[in-house]
Amino acid sequence: KLLETIKGILSNFKGEFLEPILARGYPKKADFENLERLADEVLSKHKEIGII
């Protein structure tokens, strides 16, 4: 529901939405792994469009 709310607020956004990372409390190992995956995905997208 949170993601749909954000997408609704940013309905005019022309970029691409990536899968969010949600963590509650102290981050666990899986949270850091998900963050690393997201960082790799952002890097890949930036390389794709030639800004890195």
N, CA, C and O atoms as a DFTB+ gen file, in Angstrom:
208 C
 N C O
     1  1       0.815      -1.192       0.000
     2  2       0.000       0.000       0.000
     3  2       0.863       1.261       0.000
     4  3       0.518       2.247      -0.652
     5  1       1.969       1.237       0.718
     6  2       2.862       2.389       0.779
     7  2       3.379       2.751      -0.609
     8  3       3.386       3.922      -0.988
     9  1       3.808       1.752      -1.360
    10  2       4.343       1.997      -2.704
    11  2       3.281       2.604      -3.609
    12  3       3.576       3.516      -4.381
    13  1       2.054       2.112      -3.526
    14  2       0.969       2.652      -4.352
    15  2       0.673       4.107      -3.980
    16  3       0.379       4.923      -4.853
    17  1       0.750       4.431      -2.692
    18  2       0.538       5.808      -2.249
    19  2       1.614       6.725      -2.817
    20  3       1.318       7.813      -3.311
    21  1       2.854       6.280      -2.744
    22  2       3.963       7.077      -3.277
    23  2       3.818       7.255      -4.784
    24  3       4.012       8.356      -5.299
    25  1       3.481       6.185      -5.489
    26  2       3.287       6.281      -6.939
    27  2       2.155       7.246      -7.273
    28  3       2.237       7.976      -8.261
    29  1       1.104       7.258      -6.464
    30  2      -0.004       8.182      -6.683
    31  2       0.421       9.629      -6.512
    32  3       0.028      10.497      -7.292
    33  1       1.223       9.885      -5.493
    34  2       1.707      11.239      -5.240
    35  2       2.629      11.701      -6.370
    36  3       2.608      12.866      -6.764
    37  1       3.425      10.785      -6.876
    38  2       4.389      11.115      -7.929
    39  2       3.889      10.691      -9.306
    40  3       4.674      10.234     -10.136
    41  1       2.608      10.838      -9.549
    42  2       2.018      10.348     -10.800
    43  2       2.618      10.993     -12.046
    44  3       2.590      10.389     -13.118
    45  1       3.156      12.194     -11.933
    46  2       3.774      12.859     -13.084
    47  2       5.261      12.546     -13.222
    48  3       5.913      13.050     -14.136
    49  1       5.798      11.732     -12.339
    50  2       7.213      11.358     -12.358
    51  2       7.517      10.571     -13.622
    52  3       6.825       9.602     -13.937
    53  1       8.554      10.985     -14.350
    54  2       8.888      10.356     -15.626
    55  2       9.968       9.276     -15.493
    56  3      10.319       8.636     -16.484
    57  1      10.489       9.071     -14.303
    58  2      11.545       8.092     -14.096
    59  2      11.002       6.693     -13.884
    60  3       9.815       6.431     -14.083
    61  1      11.879       5.811     -13.482
    62  2      11.520       4.411     -13.249
    63  2      11.499       4.141     -11.748
    64  3      12.413       4.546     -11.030
    65  1      10.473       3.469     -11.280
    66  2      10.401       3.077      -9.879
    67  2      11.122       1.748      -9.699
    68  3      10.871       0.795     -10.437
    69  1      12.011       1.686      -8.724
    70  2      12.697       0.447      -8.381
    71  2      12.034      -0.137      -7.142
    72  3      11.351       0.562      -6.394
    73  1      12.249      -1.426      -6.942
    74  2      11.651      -2.090      -5.780
    75  2      12.184      -1.459      -4.494
    76  3      13.397      -1.375      -4.304
    77  1      11.293      -1.019      -3.615
    78  2      11.750      -0.357      -2.388
    79  2      12.303      -1.353      -1.375
    80  3      12.068      -2.558      -1.461
    81  1      13.036      -0.815      -0.427
    82  2      13.550      -1.604       0.693
    83  2      12.902      -1.053       1.956
    84  3      13.028       0.131       2.267
    85  1      12.220      -1.911       2.666
    86  2      11.586      -1.511       3.919
    87  2      12.212      -2.307       5.054
    88  3      12.277      -3.535       4.999
    89  1      12.671      -1.604       6.081
    90  2      13.264      -2.268       7.237
    91  2      12.729      -1.595       8.493
    92  3      12.655      -0.368       8.574
    93  1      12.365      -2.398       9.451
    94  2      11.892      -1.866      10.731
    95  2      12.885      -2.249      11.816
    96  3      13.420      -3.358      11.839
    97  1      13.112      -1.310      12.703
    98  2      14.027      -1.578      13.796
    99  2      15.469      -1.635      13.313
   100  3      15.817      -1.078      12.272
   101  1      16.293      -2.315      14.087
   102  2      17.707      -2.442      13.740
   103  2      17.833      -3.293      12.481
   104  3      17.256      -4.379      12.424
   105  1      18.571      -2.833      11.469
   106  2      18.659      -3.594      10.218
   107  2      19.334      -4.948      10.416
   108  3      20.303      -5.086      11.162
   109  1      18.790      -5.929       9.726
   110  2      19.332      -7.287       9.779
   111  2      20.224      -7.513       8.568
   112  3      20.290      -6.672       7.672
   113  1      20.899      -8.635       8.544
   114  2      21.801      -8.957       7.439
   115  2      21.059      -8.901       6.102
   116  3      21.594      -8.377       5.125
   117  1      19.850      -9.427       6.048
   118  2      19.064      -9.429       4.807
   119  2      18.757      -8.006       4.346
   120  3      18.701      -7.744       3.144
   121  1      18.558      -7.088       5.287
   122  2      18.299      -5.690       4.929
   123  2      19.512      -5.084       4.227
   124  3      19.370      -4.369       3.234
   125  1      20.693      -5.370       4.742
   126  2      21.914      -4.866       4.115
   127  2      22.132      -5.508       2.744
   128  3      22.602      -4.850       1.817
   129  1      21.792      -6.787       2.617
   130  2      21.909      -7.461       1.324
   131  2      20.953      -6.840       0.309
   132  3      21.314      -6.646      -0.852
   133  1      19.735      -6.530       0.747
   134  2      18.767      -5.873      -0.136
   135  2      19.243      -4.481      -0.536
   136  3      19.058      -4.066      -1.680
   137  1      19.846      -3.767       0.391
   138  2      20.378      -2.441       0.093
   139  2      21.515      -2.531      -0.925
   140  3      21.610      -1.704      -1.832
   141  1      22.356      -3.519      -0.773
   142  2      23.452      -3.742      -1.728
   143  2      22.894      -4.059      -3.113
   144  3      23.407      -3.570      -4.120
   145  1      21.849      -4.875      -3.162
   146  2      21.210      -5.212      -4.435
   147  2      20.642      -3.966      -5.100
   148  3      20.792      -3.773      -6.307
   149  1      19.985      -3.116      -4.302
   150  2      19.418      -1.881      -4.836
   151  2      20.522      -0.961      -5.359
   152  3      20.376      -0.365      -6.427
   153  1      21.609      -0.843      -4.624
   154  2      22.731      -0.007      -5.069
   155  2      23.289      -0.524      -6.389
   156  3      23.605       0.264      -7.281
   157  1      23.412      -1.849      -6.520
   158  2      23.887      -2.439      -7.774
   159  2      22.922      -2.149      -8.918
   160  3      23.347      -1.883     -10.042
   161  1      21.628      -2.201      -8.632
   162  2      20.616      -1.927      -9.652
   163  2      20.674      -0.463     -10.097
   164  3      20.565      -0.173     -11.289
   165  1      20.843       0.451      -9.152
   166  2      20.962       1.875      -9.487
   167  2      22.208       2.105     -10.340
   168  3      22.150       2.823     -11.338
   169  1      23.324       1.505      -9.957
   170  2      24.558       1.625     -10.735
   171  2      24.363       1.111     -12.152
   172  3      24.792       1.746     -13.115
   173  1      23.717      -0.035     -12.276
   174  2      23.458      -0.623     -13.589
   175  2      22.597       0.301     -14.449
   176  3      22.883       0.496     -15.630
   177  1      21.547       0.866     -13.863
   178  2      20.663       1.779     -14.604
   179  2      21.422       3.030     -15.040
   180  3      21.215       3.524     -16.148
   181  1      22.296       3.545     -14.180
   182  2      23.080       4.727     -14.532
   183  2      24.045       4.421     -15.672
   184  3      24.232       5.245     -16.567
   185  1      24.653       3.245     -15.643
   186  2      25.546       2.850     -16.738
   187  2      24.767       2.699     -18.040
   188  3      25.253       3.074     -19.107
   189  1      23.547       2.145     -17.951
   190  2      22.685       1.959     -19.120
   191  2      22.416       3.264     -19.850
   192  3      22.437       3.313     -21.080
   193  1      22.165       4.314     -19.092
   194  2      21.818       5.587     -19.729
   195  2      23.027       6.497     -19.916
   196  3      22.900       7.615     -20.415
   197  1      24.200       6.010     -19.514
   198  2      25.437       6.718     -19.812
   199  2      25.806       7.869     -18.900
   200  3      26.539       8.768     -19.312
   201  1      25.317       7.862     -17.677
   202  2      25.723       8.942     -16.772
   203  2      26.879       8.527     -15.868
   204  3      27.378       9.327     -15.077
   205  1      27.292       7.290     -15.990
   206  2      28.498       6.815     -15.283
   207  2      29.373       6.117     -16.299
   208  3      30.449       5.628     -15.955
